[in-house]
Amino acid sequence: MKLQNRAGQPVPQTVFRTRRDHEWVDVTADDVFAGKTVVVFALPGAFTPTCSSTHVPRYNQLAPALKRHGVDDIVCISVNDAFVMNEWQAEQKADNITFLPDGNGDFTRGMGMLVGKHDLGFGERSWRYSMLVKDGVIDQMFIEPDRPGDPFEVSDADTMLAHVAPDATKPLDVTLFTRDGCPFCARAKGLLRDAGIDFDELVLNRDYGEVTLRAVAGASMVPQVFIDGTHVGGSDDLEAWLDRRNAAAA
């Protein structure tokens, strides 16, 4: 297998067969790339572990930062059909990304990235890579190393953002443990929304139990707020954390 870096070359002139509102819609390469700056990341398959747990979620999270620095669209391409790609996008809640099906592998073949995954029962699929495309011409490619398995080292969203905007500020990773009907939880969520900070919410007896909360936070009261791996505490603690953050930025 020879994986060629095609920086400086135009993208393949192929047609993506997409589904919108229960109708077939043909999307050409020019529709996707002409006159735009586009980040593309390609991967072996929808609903597969690394693709679902890391590759797609992080690009979806960093999409606003990429767009603030001149990227018009972030595109995920896989050798899957339109029905699978649409369902995968919905399952991932990846509204910041455009999912394009390459069911016949035409685009991937044109990129020289179509590889055999017959040992897994996948047939032919895309090698994992990412690229920055400007007005239909490949500006930069990050191709995973040519070795057995499914390496995932350079095609990630953080590498792409570092290339596009080396000094860009990355979003905070924030998680709230809450319960339904908790006024302090509502206050914590309001504080974060007012600060423009996205967060994941885990709800008691839906996403976790009290044992999990005590094990993770060392507490049994909600809300419990975690930011970038650090336990901040409840809503009052969050307000104090935000005040310190605002003061440091002033």
C-alpha positions, 0 to 999 in steps of 0.5 A: 500500500502506497499512500501519497501526499497529494498536497498541491493537487486538486481534489477528485471530481466526483459526485456524492450521492446524498439523501435530504428530506427522503430525496436523492441529491447529487452533490459535486466536488465543486459544490463542496470545495469551489471558492471555499476553505474546507477541512476534510477528515476521512475514516474507515467506517461509520459507527466504528469505535475510534471514529465514533468515540474520538474522531467525529466528536472532537471535530464537531467540538472544534468546528466553531474554532476552525470556522472562526479562523477561516474554515467554511466547512468541516466535512467527514467522508467515509465509504458508506452509503447515504442512509448510514451516514445520515443515521450516524450524524444523527446518532453523533449529534454532529450538527457542526459537520457535513457528512458525505457518503462515498458509497462506491469509493470514487472520491477515496479511490481518486485520493489514492486512499482506498485500502482493503479491509477484507480481514474485517469484512469491510471490503474496501474502505478509506485510510484515515487522513485529514486535509485542508482544501482551498478552492478545490486544491489540497493545501495540506494533508495529514495521513496516518502512518502506513502500518497494520491496524487503524493508527490514529495519530495525525488526522485528529481535530487538534492537529488540524486546528494547530495547523490552521490557527496555531494560537487558537484557544481551544474550548473548555471540556465541561461536564455537569452532574445534575438531577431533574428539578434541581434549582442549583443545577439550573443556576449552574447551567445558566452561568455556563450559558451566559459565559458562552461555555458549552457543556455535557450534562449527566442526569441522575438516574438517567445517566448515572447513579449516586454511587457514581457521583460519590466515586467521581466527585466525592460528594452526593449533592448536585450539581457537581461541575468538572472543567478540563479534568478538574473538580470545580464543585457546585454552583457557588464554586462555579460562579467563583471560578468564572469570576476568577476567569473573568478577572484574569482575562481583564 
